[in-house]
Amino acid sequence: MVDSTFIEDSTDTSAAEPTLKPHLILALDYGVKKMGMALGNSLTETARAFDILAMNNGQPDWDNLLGIIKVWGVAKVVVGLPLNMDGSSSMLSKRAHKFARRLAHRIMEQHLPVIVSLCDERLTSVAAREIAWENGWIQHERDPIDDISACILMSTYFADPNSSVAIDAIRED
């Protein structure tokens, strides 16, 4: 069943298939010290770096994050899941999963029609650093690239939306 927030109202009842409304997707490159953000457009399937949020031991400023989701009218949040190269969970992936569950809970408390899902983000930081160097966006090895990583995560999601799993469909490890 398709959530009604994504379906355009139509007075033409002859249409066989509902058309999906374009919506904004927020990609989050989760980290313990900082979290990269990118906004994606479901119609154009493009993303742009948005911001890098400071994190306090893996916890964001929840009011700020929820405010961004509300103000921008985000319909879906894709949280990057940093798995090991063999696909197994790492300590950071467990924290990212816990963060995504907390985010989904806080969104539910605010009665926002937003889906939270997890998407594999292996090697996004490596790719982001390489792209940033090639384009001259960073000058030093330690310059932040978390928002660029979030863009790559968004591209991964757009390439295969079925690769993300809604947080309510995932069991805790």
Helices and strands as residue ranges (DSSP letters): G 4-6, E 24-29, E 34-41, E 46-54, H 62-72, E 74-81, H 91-109, E 115-120, H 124-135, H 146-159, G 161-163, E 165-166, G 167-169
